[in-house]
Amino acid sequence: MSPFLSEESSDKRQSPIDMTEKAFREAGHRLIDDIADFLSSIGNLPVTTAPNPRSLQLKLPDALPVTGTDPSLLVKETWQLLVNNSLLNGHPRFWGYITSSPAPIGILGDLLASAVNSNCGAFVLSPMATEIEKQIIQWLGELIGYPVGGGIMVSGGNMANFVGFLETGTTTFTGNMAGIYFS
């Protein structure tokens, strides 16, 4: 199988990840402004434009670009594609599913987490993120009246059940246990 890019093309290809500090600031500030405008006016937009897969595919390039795109333009165009072609679950007239509306502090938290890019697989890889997670688990437990304890955060119910299942195979139980409960 031949490579997607010819040797000549790959030699000319610039790293699209490289951004100057100035370009990063400009694209980031504009995106934050666009997000703030979006959140404040989401009720004026349709809940969805009900696009079909083919109409969305036609909005995307057919081939992998050989050269990079100006980062500000790329972020702007991607933002417009998403806002104009998504189901807006944060819309005041959206009543489906159980997905919550985006919270501005959560958006900033995602930005912060992405910037640091912690690998929370082990304490040594992300010591502060690990301690923050432990503290939040403690606070959530206190909030709902659980005794002091520990735990881990997982991505959702399926992963919680899987972790519980794995734990039952590695834990030695003593005494009389009426049952094992999973959520």
VENLINLIN-V25240 format. One record per residue. N is the residue number from 1. RES is the residue in three letters. SS is DSSP state (helix for helix, strand for strand, loop for the rest). PHI is phi as a letter, one per 30 degrees, with the letter a starting at -180 (NA if undefined). NEAR is the number of other C-alpha atoms within 10 Angstrom. Layout:
N & RES & SS & PHI & NEAR
N & RES & SS & PHI & NEAR
This chain:
1 & MET & loop & NA & 3
2 & SER & loop & d & 5
3 & PRO & loop & d & 7
4 & PHE & loop & d & 10
5 & LEU & loop & c & 13
6 & SER & loop & d & 10
7 & GLU & helix & d & 10
8 & GLU & helix & d & 8
9 & SER & helix & d & 11
10 & SER & helix & d & 13
11 & ASP & helix & d & 9
12 & LYS & helix & d & 10
13 & ARG & loop & d & 14
14 & GLN & loop & c & 11
15 & SER & loop & d & 9
16 & PRO & loop & d & 11
17 & ILE & loop & d & 8
18 & ASP & loop & d & 10
19 & MET & loop & b & 12
20 & THR & loop & d & 10
21 & GLU & helix & e & 8
22 & LYS & helix & d & 9
23 & ALA & helix & d & 14
24 & PHE & helix & d & 14
25 & ARG & helix & d & 13
26 & GLU & helix & d & 13
27 & ALA & helix & d & 18
28 & GLY & helix & d & 15
29 & HIS & helix & d & 12
30 & ARG & helix & d & 15
31 & LEU & helix & d & 16
32 & ILE & helix & d & 13
33 & ASP & helix & d & 12
34 & ASP & helix & d & 15
35 & ILE & helix & d & 16
36 & ALA & helix & d & 13
37 & ASP & helix & d & 11
38 & PHE & helix & d & 14
39 & LEU & helix & d & 16
40 & SER & helix & d & 10
41 & SER & helix & b & 11
42 & ILE & helix & e & 18
43 & GLY & helix & d & 15
44 & ASN & helix & d & 10
45 & LEU & loop & c & 13
46 & PRO & loop & d & 15
47 & VAL & loop & e & 18
48 & THR & loop & a & 15
49 & THR & loop & c & 13
50 & ALA & loop & h & 10
51 & PRO & loop & d & 12
52 & ASN & loop & c & 9
53 & PRO & helix & e & 8
54 & ARG & helix & d & 8
55 & SER & helix & d & 10
56 & LEU & helix & d & 11
57 & GLN & helix & d & 10
58 & LEU & loop & d & 9
59 & LYS & loop & d & 9
60 & LEU & loop & c & 10
61 & PRO & loop & d & 8
62 & ASP & loop & d & 8
63 & ALA & loop & b & 7
64 & LEU & loop & d & 9
65 & PRO & loop & d & 10
66 & VAL & loop & d & 13
67 & THR & loop & c & 13
68 & GLY & loop & d & 13
69 & THR & loop & c & 11
70 & ASP & loop & e & 13
71 & PRO & helix & e & 19
72 & SER & helix & d & 17
73 & LEU & helix & d & 11
74 & LEU & helix & d & 13
75 & VAL & helix & d & 16
76 & LYS & helix & d & 15
77 & GLU & helix & d & 12
78 & THR & helix & d & 13
79 & TRP & helix & e & 15
80 & GLN & helix & d & 12
81 & LEU & helix & e & 14
82 & LEU & helix & d & 11
83 & VAL & helix & d & 17
84 & ASN & helix & d & 15
85 & ASN & loop & b & 16
86 & SER & loop & b & 14
87 & LEU & loop & d & 16
88 & LEU & loop & c & 21
89 & ASN & loop & d & 19
90 & GLY & loop & c & 17
91 & HIS & loop & d & 20
92 & PRO & loop & d & 12
93 & ARG & loop & c & 12
94 & PHE & loop & c & 16
95 & TRP & loop & b & 11
96 & GLY & loop & c & 7
97 & TYR & loop & h & 7
98 & ILE & loop & b & 7
99 & THR & loop & d & 10
100 & SER & loop & d & 9
101 & SER & loop & d & 13
102 & PRO & loop & d & 13
103 & ALA & loop & c & 11
104 & PRO & helix & e & 12
105 & ILE & helix & d & 9
106 & GLY & helix & d & 10
107 & ILE & helix & d & 13
108 & LEU & helix & d & 12
109 & GLY & helix & d & 12
110 & ASP & helix & d & 12
111 & LEU & helix & d & 12
112 & LEU & helix & d & 11
113 & ALA & helix & d & 12
114 & SER & helix & d & 10
115 & ALA & helix & d & 9
116 & VAL & helix & d & 10
117 & ASN & loop & h & 12
118 & SER & loop & d & 14
119 & ASN & loop & c & 13
120 & CYS & loop & d & 14
121 & GLY & loop & d & 9
122 & ALA & loop & a & 10
123 & PHE & helix & e & 12
124 & VAL & helix & d & 10
125 & LEU & helix & d & 12
126 & SER & loop & a & 15
127 & PRO & helix & e & 13
128 & MET & helix & d & 13
129 & ALA & helix & d & 18
130 & THR & helix & d & 19
131 & GLU & helix & d & 12
132 & ILE & helix & d & 11
133 & GLU & helix & e & 15
134 & LYS & helix & d & 17
135 & GLN & helix & d & 13
136 & ILE & helix & d & 14
137 & ILE & helix & e & 18
138 & GLN & helix & d & 17
139 & TRP & helix & d & 14
140 & LEU & helix & d & 12
141 & GLY & helix & d & 16
142 & GLU & helix & d & 13
143 & LEU & helix & e & 9
144 & ILE & loop & c & 8
145 & GLY & loop & i & 9
146 & TYR & loop & d & 11
147 & PRO & loop & d & 9
148 & VAL & loop & e & 10
149 & GLY & loop & a & 10
150 & GLY & loop & b & 10
151 & GLY & loop & l & 10
152 & ILE & loop & b & 11
153 & MET & loop & c & 11
154 & VAL & loop & b & 12
155 & SER & loop & d & 7
156 & GLY & loop & l & 8
157 & GLY & helix & d & 11
158 & ASN & helix & d & 12
159 & MET & helix & d & 12
160 & ALA & helix & d & 16
161 & ASN & helix & d & 15
162 & PHE & helix & d & 13
163 & VAL & helix & d & 14
164 & GLY & helix & d & 15
165 & PHE & helix & d & 14
166 & LEU & helix & d & 11
167 & GLU & helix & d & 11
168 & THR & helix & d & 12
169 & GLY & helix & d & 8
170 & THR & helix & c & 8
171 & THR & loop & c & 8
172 & THR & loop & c & 7
173 & PHE & loop & c & 8
174 & THR & loop & b & 6
175 & GLY & loop & i & 5
176 & ASN & loop & c & 6
177 & MET & loop & c & 7
178 & ALA & loop & d & 6
179 & GLY & loop & l & 6
180 & ILE & loop & c & 8
181 & TYR & loop & c & 8
182 & PHE & loop & c & 12
183 & SER & loop & c & 7
